[in-house]
């Protein structure tokens, strides 16, 4: 199927919805709901194999369906890491057994994500969407260059977590006003954008498609915008939380701790502008569930990561679309068609949202095992009533 525009995808979804509702006899008049094509998230953590106490493919994919998603890409920081055919097959077996939506793995760049030796990329290539050492940056320029050359030959993008370890200095929130006022160790913006700059350079040198994960700084936005103007084959994502929150919203709670951290207001505004002008191609939640105990240790001691699949669209719709800041079609392109274009994923399914229906984010309503979100207690607009994937209802309110 050739890549669709978002308007074509909307028409396709409406046709699918009309047919499905007629055949299934469900009483969801499309005049009362807005039909959206199935959303696609290119950056989630479903934690299996290895960390099923945090999330499983079953619970994660149901949470995704709750949020209106019909396709996701899972990151490889698992145990064992999918870095060979054998370890990838362990993950694929779980996905085939338990996933209620389309779940495609991303394979590791290096063995064990240790940055020392390339993974068996050739063996994994037929069944992965790309290669990443998510959770840590590939520190060696020589290693990343070799990975890009290999990925290019295999027709897969490198999906880069950009972080310079030597610039972290033990930080765990943004190196900004809140960190200084409350005695926290900060993560510098340079730790991200320095590696963004390096990886763009390597991508242009090798001709390898590059996708940049969870960008959070104004400098990263500027570097990506300039690279695209040169014709570089570079795309990027940011998360809903980076678009609507900054370090002025922080409080002493692990629900506000993620990596990269919530940055300054100027960074947030640059990300919003990047989304509007297309520099920021897509929205990805970096859905990263942990146990309640792991997120109960405050900003300093809690694990990095928040959940996001079930609140992503309502958050962006409430804060950016209803306020007139970002057009709805631009948001939908970032959730539906841009990710599928980049990763050659087919369009599947639809969801039915009541856009004027308001709800309070309550952990009792979340289907994910993880409940750590900075949006708990917030009133949001946009309630999903039905998600259909693969021709069957995978979520129904």
C-alpha angles and dihedrals in degrees: 000000000000117000112277130218114238091253090053090047091051091052091047092050092049090052091049092048094050091051096043095048092048094049095043096044093229116158101231106128105205089218088069097047138045113241114219129183112247111283121237125213115194096191122052138132116220091171099220128157104034108011107048092145086072099043141329133213087251096052094037095051091047089051089050091051089050088057094050097260122141098171133040138169116220124216122235104234091115136119109279095025111229095246100131139031091263096052093041090054090057089059094042092053090056092046093051091049102043114018117108093191134035109292120183122182128227111217126224122265094214136027109279088350086276095130094232106099132016117257120240091274094165093058093049100040098092092059105034132076094218144318130277142158089208115186092040136041122243097250099194115080089201092053093048092048090052090048092051092050090051094045092049091054089051094048095242131121126240109240103206130206099199114209131133106214095203090060097051097081092190093300124158106175131035116295092242145104097305093050092050094045094050102036098251127147111249135220110224122230088231091066086070106033096044090062092040087058092048095048093048088052092050092046091054090047096049101032090234118149108246128203116189117212128226100339112198110169135081090229091058090051091052093048092050093046091052092047092052090050087057090052097253117165093240132135131173145190137211131190129248090243092059090053098052105027137050137178090282086072095056123119134172095280132109089227087079096052119102138136118273091032130229102280134205125301090256090057092050092051091049090053092050090050089048091053091050095050096040098250086118100056103189148008118240125175101211082217100203114172123194134176119274090249092054090054096043098079100085127243096310100046107029124100117260114257146067135207119250117156095096097048103033102098097037090049095052093039093051099043103032111019102038090046091055093242099119126020115247092235091056090053091047092050088053091050101038121017106023094059092046092049092052098046099032094241121160121242111249136172136343144238134221115224128187096213097189094049113105127207140174117240104245125175090221088067096051117104093197117094087232119075102176107121129139088222096069109133094015122132111233136176124230122063121197113222102175139013121190122192129168089006096300137092108259096172130023125172 
